[in-house]
Amino acid sequence: MTPMNRFRQFGRVAAAVLLAAGCSGVFDVEDPQAFGNEDLNDPVIIKNVADGAEGSLQQSVDDVIVMTSLLGDEVESTSTWIDWEDISEGRVRGDWATTGSFSGTQDNVLRARYAAQSAAERIKTVLGNAANTSPLLTQVSWVDGFADLFLGMSFCEGPLTQGGPRSPNTAFFPQAVTKLTAALALANGLPAADKAKWVPVIQASRARANLFAGNYDAALADALAIPAGFHKDAIYAEAAGVQQSWTGNQFHQNRNRSGGLRRKYHNRVLGTFNNAGYTTGYLADWYDPTKPDPRMAVTRKEGELGVNNRFAYYGITKYSDRGADQPMVSSKEMNLIAAEVYMRKGDFANMAAKLNVERTAVGLAPIPVPANAADAQKALLNERMAVLFVEGQRAYDLHRFNLVGAELGSNRATMLPLSRNEILANPSMKEGEATCPKIS
């Protein structure tokens, strides 16, 4: 399967809806051809509409992780696909002449956002006054806001509304904050069990949106409210092709060896490899390079190359299983967000304390309080890479701290461009109007 033929997305959205219904007979209709739009307004079926909207978002997570990881410095293309290599080498530009894999990826997130908005209107129609106290409206409202957050940190521009004009990525973060704030208000009005489920998901998402929007005090307050051990994952499964992750299919020796650890990090891998079988190694801890960092595991067989037969191949261990769940938000990220806000306030002591929560949890030595702003930024970004290793955030970190040139070289795109499909299909857009991505 090539990256240009990922029509499985539509199947997975349908699967999410159908699987949510289970074997209850909800979809047993006498005349299937007559099952249309109005039938989705059945109060029994409406939950599947909400689950389908969230499923659509979750199914785009692995796509975004693949594309942004290739653009950043964690992973490089070891495939034979030219569009992957264009992204991996930073060659993509605004109004790129081909769709590339990044176009379908942005399309999928936009589709998830629209599915959430459509579901919200349907839930309000079906449930009436009860909608505001239903977890279904909270669920799809979160999807709507998180989709904006995901778009803003991955693509340099996009439409803020369906059919809207190009807007810069930075405009997506305040919009995400607004949507997530409304979703949080809904969540706080839910029954206790539903409230406990959704409040941390939404507040953690808003913490990231506030951080990227520059609302640092609000980001800190949100991050500190999230309990230890919290995580919200995108769920995948080995059982059927429509439920499998793209990361698991492409970033490990078990599958296609199409993307692996970027060569700049090969000499930082600690471990002994031979050609008799696969062994797991770890990137060295940035603070103590004699120690392996268990948060950054790779799998290697001596002498093995990627499918391009050019680069030594180190697979991303966390994606050895095509059913491996992928974090969307977590308490680990919240510690990093709090650390960043403390850094920006010049409070390096509290910053180091937050970073050390995650270091000591995996048996690494705590770092001392940084002596200056440069050391603090280095510590923050190194810890963000380790904690969020190949989870779709590193490329945007390099962009927002203006480090793409320093880490990867000059003349590279620092974000993914707007989907060519969106340019051609959106009446508010024309080719030749791109003002991004920024080039290192």
Sequence and secondary structure as in RCSB ss.txt:
>XXXX:A:sequence
MTPMNRFRQFGRVAAAVLLAAGCSGVFDVEDPQAFGNEDLNDPVIIKNVADGAEGSLQQSVDDVIVMTSLLGDEV
ESTSTWIDWEDISEGRVRGDWATTGSFSGTQDNVLRARYAAQSAAERIKTVLGNAANTSPLLTQVSWVDGFADLF
LGMSFCEGPLTQGGPRSPNTAFFPQAVTKLTAALALANGLPAADKAKWVPVIQASRARANLFAGNYDAALADALA
IPAGFHKDAIYAEAAGVQQSWTGNQFHQNRNRSGGLRRKYHNRVLGTFNNAGYTTGYLADWYDPTKPDPRMAVTR
KEGELGVNNRFAYYGITKYSDRGADQPMVSSKEMNLIAAEVYMRKGDFANMAAKLNVERTAVGLAPIPVPANAAD
AQKALLNERMAVLFVEGQRAYDLHRFNLVGAELGSNRATMLPLSRNEILANPSMKEGEATCPKIS
>XXXX:A:secstr
  GGG THHHHHHHHHHHHHHTTSSTT  S GGG  GGGGGSTTTHHHHHHHHHHHHHHHHHHHHHHHHHHSSSE
EE SS HHHHHHHTT   TT SS HHHHHHHHHHHHHHHHHHHHHHHHHHHHGGGGGG HHHHHHHHHHHHHHHH
HHHHBSEEESSTT  EEEGGGHHHHHHHHHHHHHHHHHTS HHHHHHHHHHHHHHHHHHHHHHT HHHHHHHHHT
S TT EEEE   SSSGGG  HHHHHSSTTTT  EEE GGGGGGEES  BTTB EEEEEE SSSTTSEEEEEEEEE
 TT B TTSSSB  EEGGGSSTT  EEEEEHHHHHHHHHHHHHHTT HHHHHHHHHHHHHHTT       SSHHH
HHHHHHHHHHHHTTTSS HHHHHHHTT HHHHH SS BSSB   HHHHHH TT  TT      B 
